[in-house]
Amino acid sequence: MATPANERQALCRQRQRARGFRRLTTTLDGSTSETLSKLAEQHGQTKAQVIRLGILLADRALAGKGE
């Protein structure tokens, strides 16, 4: 008998938490969402990977701006 989808999802989320991942829900305007999708597709990355890189680049760009 197959495992129900909700049980598979719960197991997946447990494994992700154990690896240090956190879930985040956000809302983007249409243009930003489209850009995120295009970047991910064009570069063979997941949306999560594109967001991670964007955050790292923003941190680097903003470092020292408040001084």
Contacts in CASP RR format, 6 or more apart in sequence:
PFRMAT RR
TARGET T0000
AUTHOR 0000-0000-0000
METHOD contacts of the structure
MODEL  1
MATPANERQALCRQRQRARGFRRLTTTLDGSTSETLSKLAEQHGQTKAQV
IRLGILLADRALAGKGE
13 23 0 8 1.000
16 23 0 8 1.000
28 36 0 8 1.000
36 47 0 8 1.000
36 50 0 8 1.000
36 51 0 8 1.000
37 47 0 8 1.000
39 45 0 8 1.000
39 50 0 8 1.000
40 46 0 8 1.000
40 47 0 8 1.000
40 49 0 8 1.000
40 50 0 8 1.000
43 50 0 8 1.000
45 53 0 8 1.000
END
